Amino acid sequence: MGFFNSLIGLIVFALDVWAIASIFNSKVETAQKVLWIALVLILPIIGFLIWYFAGPKPAR
């Protein structure tokens, strides 16, 4: 069970890092970026899901 839990933790960590990088590259104001990053950091799984469906998208 230890390996499986570690793998899940690593996946969640990688997704959160990706979300934070995408938030940094978005066009929203700095205050909104800080709030989104705080949400992802405080609630890693739920924050990621909320960001994925409702958060700012990266600038292209």
N, C-alpha and C positions, 0 to 999 in steps of 0.2 A: 504494500500500500504506500510505502514511503516514496518510491519512484514515481508512482502515478500522481501523488499529491505534488511532488516537486515539478513534474511536467506541467500540470495544470497551473501552478504558480508561475512558472516560466512563461507560459502562453499568455496569462493575464498581464504579466509585467511587460511583455513585448507589445501587446495590444495597447496598453496604456502609454508606453513610450511613443508608439506610432500616433496615437490620438493627440498627445501633447505636441509632437512635431507638427501635426496638421493644424492644430490650433494656432501655433506660432506663425504658420504660413498663411493664415486666413486674413481677410481684409477687415475684420471687425476691430473696434477700438480696443485700446490696451486694457481698460477696466473690464470689458467683457472677456478678453483673453484670460485675465487673472481669475475671474470667476469660474470660467470653464475648466481651467487647469486645476483650481482648488477642488472643484467637484470631482474630477477624475482622480486626483490624489487622495481625497478623503474617502470616497466610495469607489474603489477601483473597478468593480464589475458593473454595478448599477450606473455609476458615473460614465463609464465607457459606453454603455448601451444608450443612455440618454443623449450623450454627445453624438453617437453614430446616427441616431434617427432625427435629432432636433438641433444639433450644434452647427457652428459655422463650418463651412467647407473651405479647403485651401484655395488660395488664389491661383489661377492658371494663366 
